[in-house]
Amino acid sequence: MLRYTKDHEWVRTEGDIATVGITAYAADQLGDVVYVELPEVGLKVKKGESAATVESVKAASDIYAPVSGEVVEVNAELGDAPQRVNEAPETGGWFMKLRLSNPAELDALLDDEGYGAFTETL
């Protein structure tokens, strides 16, 4: 199950690992992604901190950690193929995987219905 932030990041958890990316809505708003700056493996991030950067033809945007944890993997494919963020934002265009340090933070994120309702207000 995906969970979402109001900053348009998504999280999918498997055990204590959370995969993080941006939503299709965010990818659409950004336009064509041309560069992605990923965090270093081992970096510890807190919920709400900038963890990555995505640059498009329109703008550069920070990607915020939707939950706290340690970066255990990054999607190195995005270095050579940043367009994957546009092509498959909620699957192959993921940014990083975090080992959760506070799984209870997931409870504060939006579900599909809540995120859908939120985007309708934008």
C-alpha positions, 0 to 999 in steps of 0.5 A, a space after each residue: 500500500 502506498 502512503 503519501 505526503 502533502 509534498 507529493 512524495 509516496 512511501 511503500 513499505 516492506 518490513 522496515 524498509 520504505 521505498 520513496 518516490 514522487 507521485 504521478 501528480 508531482 511528476 506531471 507538475 514538474 514536467 520533463 525531469 532532466 537530473 536527479 541528485 540522490 542522497 548518499 547511502 548511510 545518510 540519516 534523514 528525519 521526516 520533513 528534511 530534504 533528502 534528494 533534489 530533482 531538476 526539470 525543464 521547469 524548476 528544481 525541487 527538493 524531495 523531502 523524507 516522508 519518514 525518518 530513517 537511514 538511506 540503505 539504497 538509491 536508484 542509481 538508474 536515475 543518474 543515466 535515465 532521470 526521465 524514469 521519474 516521469 515514465 514510472 513515478 510510482 514504480 521504477 522512478 523511485 529515489 531511495 530506500 530507507 530503513 525506518 527509524 520510527 515506523 509510527 510516522 507512517 500513520 500520519 501519511 495520507 492513504 490513496 483516498 486522502 491523497 486523491 481528495 487533497 490533490 482535488 483541492 489544488 
